[in-house]
Each structure stands twice: as structure tokens, then as C-alpha cells.
Amino acid sequence: RALKQRPDAEVFLATKTHTRTADDARRDVEESLKRLGVEKLDLAQVHAVSTAEDLERVLGTGGPLEGLTKAREDGLVRFIGATGHADPASLAKSVRTDAFDTLMVPLNCVDPHHLSFETGTLPVRHRDRLGPLLVDAFPVCGDTPAGVRRPAVARVSVSQHGGAWTTTT
């Protein structure tokens, strides 16, 4: 009930899909809308894009991007994003496709030491028009990476169902 009465500027609603088909991605959006009791989501994300082959499935005919794009055309979603936690190079490639409005990546004190998203993905974002969403961002590590201001980092809280989350800054 509270979400139905929310001013849009106060809460940013998002969901994600683990599926890799257009129909299943659309169904995930519709289930999130129903569960949240709202008519529109701010963001729908393809979750855990892990490899170049996975990205091809996501972008291909009948893939989840197709279903989310249709949901946006139907007014159910404002933005489409991708998340990834495994391969900075695949996510950098996803940026270059211009298919996504946002990209959610982990960024923390371990990042510089293993498959760095700071050096492998974020520089590509700065050359393009993609909004970064950072998870696990600087929990105990101290300084933020060069060029990223702490106020721009969103705190993400995940719903119990794992489907929808809200952000606050």
C-alpha cells in the first residue's frame, strides 16, 4: 500500500531477472509489479551477465533484453540495466552495445586485486552515457576509487523475495 502512495521522486523501484528468454523476463517484470502493487518500475535489470556467450544470449533474438524492451515500450519500465559480478570485460562489452541504461557492478577493496571492475568496466562507462550502480561499494575499505564521489554511490537494500529493491542515497 505504501508504494502506491509514494511520490515517484522518493523511491526508485527496480527488479531483476535471472532468466534468459524474452517471455520469462517479461513475466518477471509483471510479477514484480503485482507483488509491489504498482503500475510501473523505474528499472528492470538482466542479472548476472557472466560471460561473452551469456551476453550474446541476453542480446539475441528471444533473449531477456527483447522482453524488457517490450515492457518499456508498453510503459511498464522506465530503464533497462544489466548486472554482473564475474567478468569486467563482458560488462564493458555490454556498455559498447548501447543496449542498457544502467550497469550494476561490485566495487570494493578486493576489486583492484582480482578482475577489476574499476579498471575493466567503469572507464568505458565514463566515455558513454551509462549510469553506474555500485554494489558492495566501499563497505570497510575507506577511500573511493578515483573519479567516483561517495554521494553518487547508492545504498542498495534487497527485498526478501530478491526481486525488487529500492535505493536511497
Disulfide bonds with the S-S distance in Angstrom:
Cys109-Cys141 2.43
